[in-house]
């Protein structure tokens, strides 16, 4: 079941050179099938390309999606998470 393969942490605040940065991390279980993993990556990329801006996945591993933005992209991160909450493929915990 797709709903049991994700762990998402949202809105983590990090300081980088005295600028506040925000980060959303999506972890996918290692036993997820490749086609499901690909579908989840596409859905996440679509969610973080919204009317408030576009944020790219900065992760270097296929089972983790990391979206980072500064204060100007905070709304984009929030709208992305709202879109993922409505998506039936994602289960936010």
C-alpha positions as CSV (number, residue, x, y, z in Angstrom):
1,X,0.0,0.0,0.0
2,X,1.4,3.4,-1.1
3,X,0.2,5.2,2.0
4,X,2.6,3.3,4.2
5,X,5.8,4.1,2.4
6,X,6.3,7.7,3.3
7,X,7.6,9.8,6.2
8,X,7.4,13.5,5.7
9,X,8.8,16.2,7.9
10,X,7.6,19.7,7.0
11,X,8.6,23.2,7.8
12,X,12.0,22.5,9.4
13,X,13.7,25.9,9.9
14,X,17.4,26.1,9.3
15,X,19.7,29.1,9.5
16,X,22.1,29.6,6.7
17,X,24.4,32.7,6.7
18,X,21.9,34.6,8.9
19,X,19.1,33.9,6.5
20,X,16.2,31.7,7.5
21,X,15.8,28.7,5.2
22,X,12.9,26.2,5.3
23,X,13.1,22.6,4.3
24,X,10.5,19.9,3.6
25,X,11.9,16.3,3.7
26,X,10.1,13.3,2.2
27,X,11.5,9.9,3.0
28,X,10.3,6.9,1.0
29,X,10.8,3.3,2.3
30,X,13.6,1.5,0.7
31,X,11.4,-1.4,-0.3
32,X,9.2,0.8,-2.5
33,X,8.9,-0.4,-6.1
34,X,10.7,1.7,-8.7
35,X,7.5,2.6,-10.6
36,X,5.9,3.8,-7.4
37,X,9.0,5.7,-6.5
38,X,9.0,7.4,-9.9
39,X,5.3,8.3,-9.6
40,X,5.9,9.8,-6.1
41,X,8.8,11.8,-7.3
42,X,6.8,13.2,-10.2
43,X,3.8,14.1,-7.9
44,X,6.2,15.8,-5.4
45,X,7.9,17.8,-8.1
46,X,4.4,18.9,-9.4
47,X,3.4,19.9,-5.9
48,X,6.4,22.1,-5.4
49,X,5.9,23.8,-8.8
50,X,2.9,25.9,-7.9
51,X,1.6,29.5,-8.1
52,X,3.9,30.7,-5.4
53,X,7.1,29.5,-7.2
54,X,9.1,26.5,-8.1
55,X,11.5,24.5,-5.9
56,X,13.7,21.7,-7.2
57,X,14.4,18.5,-5.3
58,X,17.9,18.8,-3.9
59,X,18.4,15.3,-2.6
60,X,21.1,13.1,-4.0
61,X,19.3,9.8,-3.0
62,X,16.3,8.4,-4.9
63,X,14.4,7.5,-1.6
64,X,14.5,11.0,-0.2
65,X,13.1,14.2,-1.6
66,X,14.3,17.5,-0.1
67,X,12.8,20.8,-1.0
68,X,14.6,23.9,0.4
69,X,13.6,27.5,0.1
70,X,14.2,30.9,1.8
71,X,11.6,33.2,3.2
72,X,10.5,34.2,-0.2
73,X,9.7,30.6,-1.1
74,X,8.0,29.7,2.2
75,X,4.6,30.0,0.6
76,X,5.7,27.6,-2.2
77,X,6.7,25.0,0.4
78,X,3.4,25.4,2.2
79,X,1.3,25.1,-0.9
80,X,3.4,22.1,-2.0
81,X,2.7,20.3,1.3
82,X,-1.0,21.2,1.0
83,X,-1.1,19.7,-2.5
84,X,0.6,16.5,-1.2
85,X,-1.9,16.2,1.7
86,X,-4.7,16.1,-0.9
87,X,-2.9,13.6,-3.1
88,X,-4.0,10.0,-2.2
89,X,-0.6,8.6,-3.0
90,X,0.9,10.4,0.0
91,X,0.4,9.8,3.7
92,X,1.8,12.6,5.9
93,X,3.1,11.7,9.3
